[in-house]
Amino acid sequence: MRRLVLQTYHSRLAIEAKKLMQQSVTDLSNTIAAGALSSFDEYKYHTGRIAGLRDAIDFIDEAIAVLDGKERS
């Protein structure tokens, strides 16, 4: 029973983390699209954060697939 509770907690944690990361990607993308950046360095910083967040989301998806016994992509 304890393992099931931990799996449920970890699944919920992964889902919530993905939501937060996806919202950050949206916010950063909106900032770029609005032209709110004053330099190319800021643009590189924001696009780098977006890339990192997208990588993290992919890692979470891959970890969930591995735990579910699915093939890695």
N, C-alpha and C positions, 0 to 999 in steps of 0.2 A: 504493500500500500504506500509506503513512504517513497518508493521509487516513482510510482505513478504521480504522486503529489509533486515531487521534484521535477519530473518531466513536464508536467502541466505548468509549473512555475517558470521553468526555463523556456518553454514555448511562448508563454505570455511575455516574458522578458524580451525574447527575440523579436516578437511582433511589435512591442512598444518601442524598442530601440530602432527598428526599421522605420516606424512611423515618424519618430523624431528626426532621423537622418533624412528621410524623404522630404519632410517639411523644411529642413535646413537647406536642402538642394533647391527646393522651390523658392525659398526666401532669397538665397544667393543669386539664383537665376533672375529673379525679378529685379534685384538691385542692379545687376548688370544691364538688363533690358531697359531699365528706366534711365540709364545713362548717369547714374549717381556716382560713378567712380571718377576720380580726378586725375588718375595717372595709369600708365600701362602697368606699373608695379602692382597697383591695387587690383587691376584686372587679372594679372597673372596669379596673385594671391587668391582671389575669389575662384578662379577657374581651377586652381590647384586643390582648393578645399572641396569643390564640387566633385572632382575626380576621385579624391580620397574617400569622400562619403559614398560615392557610387561603388567603389571597390569594397568598402566595408559592408554595404548592403549585399553585394555579390557573395562575400565570404559568409555572411549569415545564411543566405540561401543555400550555399554549398554545404555548410555545416548541418543545416536542417535536413538536406537530402541524404547526407551520409548517415545521420542518426535514424532516418526513416528507412535506411537500407536501399536507397535508390542509387543509381549509378552517378558518378561524378561527371560533370561536363567538361 
